[in-house]
Amino acid sequence: MTPALWSCLVLVLLSGLAASGFPRSPFRPLRVVDSTEVYSTKISCKVTSRFAHNVVTTRAVNRAEKAKEVSFDVELPKTAFITNFTLTIDGVTYPGTVKEKEVAKKQYEKAVSQGKTAGLVKASGRKLEKFTVSVNVAAGSKVTFELTYEELLKRHKGKYKMYLKVQPKQLVKHFEIEADIFEPQGISMLDAEASFITNDLLGSALTKSFSGKKGRVSFKPSLEQQRSCPTCTDSLLNGDFTITYDVNRESPANVQIVNGYFVHFFAPQGLPSVPKNVVFVIDTSGSMHGQKIQQTRDALLKILEDMKKEDYLNFILFSGYVTNWKDSLVQATPENLQEARTFVRNIQSSGMTNINDGLLRGISMLNKAREEHTVPERSTSIIIMLTDGDANVGESRPEKIQENVRNAIRDKFPLYNLGFGNNLNYNFLESMALENHGLARRIYEDADADLQLQGFYEEVANPLLTSVETEYPENAVLDLTQSSYQHFYDGSEIVVAGRLLDEDLNSFKADVKGHGAINDLTFTEEVDMKEMEKALKEQDYIFGNYIERLWAYLTIEQLLEKRKNAYGEEKENLRARALDLSLKYHFVTPLTSMVVTKPEDNEDQTAIADKPGEGGHRESAIPSMAYLTNYQPPQTPYYYVDGDPHFIIQVAEKDDAICFNIDEDPGTVLCLIQDPVTGLTVNGKIIGDKIASPDSQTRKTYFGKLGIANAQMDLRIEVTTEKIIVWNGAVQSTFSWLDTVTVTQDGLSVTINRKKNMAVSFGDGITFVVVLHQMWKKHPVHHDFLGFYVVDSHRMSAQTHGLLGQFFHPFDFKVSDIHPGSDPTKPVATMVVKNHQLTVTRGSQKDYREDAGIGTKVVCWFVHNNGQGLIDGTHTDYIVPSLF
């Protein structure tokens, strides 16, 4: 994994003269570099909802007898924007100003030529990987550098990582890294480590903790801990300090809204991977000779180990000509993978570089496989190219290759370009990848190049959804960032931000739709705006309007990417929009620079730099408070079981109902529905209270698990009070009761309504609803439990049976001799049903479909003794060994 996906910081303080010691004690002196002593460095990080706001403060003194220029270098990833840089010299602070790049450069050069102290923060190179500040410091003067930068942390392999590379080059009396993290979804893990210090020393210098929504990391090494040896004057602080965390994933989505701006995070879990069709297009030209081709072979062999049997693959090799392993894609069976390993081990390098024909061969192969249906219908295609140089045979014009590739792919699948080393046109590789919904990555020529290749493949190895679309209320949002994606990969996260047209909305709904391995899915998150306002209380962890800045950050980033493939007026419009936002939000981007200049003597020298984004008041993060829609059942339910467990049979012809209880031990599984014609079976597992009553007459039991199976579809659905697991054959998808999601496929629809209920429909004519009853977690007696409702059964066969299923067929009953019972409120009567004469009692049960807390009263005739005389046989006849 390259540092481009991490929040990354490298601190270096240098000057142009030879080093000289400046002893502080006769035995353990501080080492002073070039007469410039750094006596304090602090890195303060605040992360709110993945958006990092970092302030780096370094204080130094020039102990020389003349003015010196000091260089302050900061390496940042492509995804970070510097937002402020200030100089404080002898107590006077000079703020930085973001200007268009050429304007800032001229102002800096003028200041330096006049002998004034000046600092310039500029983007160095296309990838924004290095920012440099050079400052003239007068003799005996103290200088404070304060650098602020912001970045949206991208989720990679299921985690967010902040990467700080620290190189102060000398012992620092006060050195400190502090990170405060606030995540409305709650923090699930938090860790920190340093590559430059032993675990023993790290343990005493490092503290880390997290609870609920907040996490904190602090690293404060003493002078003794910084020394490279007990009597040394040089520092061992030279390496990586990393902070890693993730958030709770109980719900796949999270929406937050502050001051008219929203951000929508989406990262579902528990879904099966979509099978993928992968073509590797590999450069085997002469320049790949030696270590590069060996590392490529090593990486491909490791990738083959990770291939799933549902995947399809092929290899295209290009040099001066193009060859392929197979004529078409082949399935990743053990036999084919073994043959592929033999092929990879024999890859050799020689000749020229024909990128155009290699790519077109691979694209054609993927298109043909899809057209001829030789790959699974629900699969996705990916093409990955690796090259170390520029095209020099065949079609070698970059713009023409790009046009050919664009016309061949036609938005059907992504292209990922990996550039090996520096001797290539990376702009071309990146531009071509971006316009084909992929990305480019540089592979550095180091000993770990094979690991870099493997790491990239792991990012795209497990697509969980394809054709992902986010949807919001019509005419309710403006200025959306990218809202559609070809793929969602396991371990990543989709982030969409925008502005609300109406800030006075009562609620806000966000849908995400996508194609899964088995089903089409729709995830819904609904936010109650009034409840969200009540959550504004985490003051210490918020910096300004963080969601608005996050939106601006994402918008600028995406405008700059679009600009790479735009021409003429469109390119200039994209540039103008990105520049306008960069200046408005004080971001240093490829279009802007920041300059800090000491004023003329007759000008005000006491101006204090303010910090962009920290305004006069502070906003709080707003956790997503979701209120979701209920399943709307038909007006007349037919049969259900809920509560203790109470079975209720509504007989429409009589405008009346019959009910009965089943008293069995916890752990017993009962057959509710069994239809040999449609292949449908529904079984339920009984649970008891936390404290079991020894008296069977007073104990309470409920259904804690349900198993719904369709043998004809090779489908099983297990419903518990915590999650819902769907098996399509051997392929498993897992959902939480915190989800709001719709799963569809031919003949099946499953809709989960967060914390409320789920509906399962098998075509038109068979619909079940499962209701979730949630108890207080610390309730001394009761567990969560489930209710099961049959709201449509008219397509089930006449052979259907089970405790509920037997009543799907028409039956008759008569009630007579109604008279008061021992309880005046519950009359007793005689019922004749199925040729049995029974004594029944008038009572009532509850229908909880519309409200799981209160329910609707249903009056019924209660049949005693486990429904004996009403049900066929005895209740023990319905006991089965397992849910499936």
MOBEL-V335670 format. One record per helix or strand of 3 or more residues. SS is the DSSP state (~ for helix, > for strand). FROM is the first residue (numbers start at 1). LEN is the number of residues. If there is no record, write none. Layout:
# MOBEL-V335670
ss->{SS:SS}
from->{FROM:FROM}
len->{LEN:LEN}
This chain:
# MOBEL-V335670
ss->{~:>:>:>:>:>:>:>:~:>:>:>:>:>:>:~:>:>:~:>:>:>:>:~:~:>:>:~:~:>:~:>:~:>:~:>:>:>:>:>:~:~:~:~:>:>:>:~:>:>:>:>:~:>:>:>:>:>:>:>:>:~:>:>:>:>:~:~}
from->{3:7:36:51:68:81:92:97:101:118:130:142:159:174:187:199:206:214:223:238:253:261:275:286:291:312:322:334:355:379:398:414:426:440:449:463:484:494:507:520:529:539:546:568:592:639:646:652:656:669:680:701:711:715:723:731:741:748:757:767:785:805:813:828:836:856:864:875}
len->{3:9:13:12:8:9:3:4:13:4:8:11:9:9:8:7:6:6:4:10:6:6:9:3:15:7:3:12:17:9:12:7:9:4:12:10:6:7:9:9:6:3:18:17:6:4:6:3:6:7:9:10:3:6:6:6:5:6:5:7:8:4:7:6:12:8:4:4}
